[in-house]
């Protein structure tokens, strides 16, 4: 797996003391939903720059550096190559969030 698309364990550990496990889980669930909505909006070309800027900011605060970088580029330039890179980074982050959520629920 290409780790550059993933939040590091250190970044997860940085977030964990800031809130309860339930709050962190809820925050990451909302981020996941936000990413899915942003991917859908890309397909519809709906208010891309403003949405891309919001995604970039949230991703940066949560430690998803690759998502942050690609969505920020999309908010600034907004060409089709940026959109595809942003879409890929978001999908990979969603997969990572799903894996972590599954592991937390199954203990694996």
C-alpha positions as CSV (number, residue, x, y, z in Angstrom):
1,X,0.0,0.0,0.0
2,X,1.2,3.4,-0.9
3,X,1.5,5.2,2.6
4,X,1.6,8.7,1.2
5,X,-2.2,8.6,0.8
6,X,-2.7,7.5,4.4
7,X,-2.8,9.4,7.7
8,X,0.1,8.2,9.8
9,X,-0.3,6.4,13.2
10,X,1.4,9.5,14.7
11,X,-1.3,11.7,13.3
12,X,-4.0,9.4,14.7
13,X,-2.3,9.5,18.1
14,X,-2.1,13.3,17.9
15,X,-5.9,13.5,17.5
16,X,-6.8,10.9,20.0
17,X,-6.0,12.9,23.2
18,X,-8.0,15.8,21.9
19,X,-11.4,14.0,22.1
20,X,-13.0,10.9,23.3
21,X,-12.9,7.8,21.0
22,X,-16.6,8.3,20.2
23,X,-16.0,12.0,19.3
24,X,-13.0,11.1,17.1
25,X,-15.0,8.3,15.4
26,X,-17.9,10.7,14.8
27,X,-15.6,13.4,13.4
28,X,-13.9,10.9,11.0
29,X,-17.3,9.5,10.0
30,X,-18.4,13.1,9.1
31,X,-15.2,13.6,7.2
32,X,-15.8,10.4,5.3
33,X,-19.3,11.6,4.3
34,X,-17.9,15.0,3.4
35,X,-15.4,13.3,1.0
36,X,-18.1,11.2,-0.6
37,X,-20.3,14.2,-1.2
38,X,-17.3,16.1,-2.6
39,X,-16.5,13.3,-5.1
40,X,-20.2,13.3,-6.1
41,X,-20.1,17.1,-6.6
42,X,-17.0,16.8,-8.8
43,X,-19.1,14.6,-11.1
44,X,-21.8,17.2,-11.2
45,X,-19.3,20.1,-11.4
46,X,-21.2,21.7,-8.5
47,X,-19.4,24.7,-6.8
48,X,-16.0,23.0,-7.1
49,X,-13.6,25.7,-5.8
50,X,-15.5,26.5,-2.6
51,X,-16.1,22.8,-1.8
52,X,-12.6,21.9,-2.7
53,X,-11.2,24.6,-0.4
54,X,-13.3,23.2,2.5
55,X,-12.2,19.6,1.9
56,X,-8.6,20.8,1.7
57,X,-8.9,22.6,5.1
58,X,-10.6,19.7,6.9
59,X,-8.1,17.2,5.4
60,X,-5.2,19.3,6.5
61,X,-6.4,19.6,10.1
62,X,-7.0,15.9,10.3
63,X,-3.6,15.0,8.9
64,X,-4.7,13.7,5.4
65,X,-1.8,15.5,3.7
66,X,-2.4,14.1,0.2
67,X,-6.1,14.9,0.2
68,X,-5.2,18.4,1.4
69,X,-2.7,18.9,-1.3
70,X,-4.8,17.7,-4.2
71,X,-8.0,19.4,-3.1
72,X,-6.2,22.7,-2.5
73,X,-4.7,22.5,-6.0
74,X,-8.2,21.9,-7.3
75,X,-9.6,24.9,-5.4
76,X,-6.9,27.1,-6.9
77,X,-6.5,25.9,-10.5
78,X,-9.5,23.6,-11.0
79,X,-8.5,21.8,-14.1
80,X,-9.5,18.2,-15.0
81,X,-6.1,16.7,-14.0
82,X,-6.5,18.3,-10.6
83,X,-10.0,17.0,-10.3
84,X,-8.9,13.4,-11.1
85,X,-6.0,13.6,-8.6
86,X,-8.4,15.0,-5.9
87,X,-10.9,12.3,-6.6
88,X,-8.3,9.5,-6.3
89,X,-6.9,11.0,-3.1
90,X,-10.4,11.2,-1.6
91,X,-11.3,7.6,-2.6
92,X,-8.1,6.3,-1.0
93,X,-8.8,8.3,2.2
94,X,-12.3,6.8,2.3
95,X,-10.9,3.3,1.9
96,X,-8.5,4.0,4.7
97,X,-11.2,5.3,7.0
98,X,-13.4,2.3,6.2
99,X,-10.5,-0.1,7.0
100,X,-9.9,1.6,10.3
101,X,-13.6,1.6,11.2
102,X,-13.9,-2.0,10.3
103,X,-10.8,-2.9,12.4
104,X,-12.1,-0.9,15.3
105,X,-15.5,-2.8,15.2
106,X,-14.0,-6.2,14.7
107,X,-10.9,-5.8,16.8
108,X,-8.6,-6.8,13.9
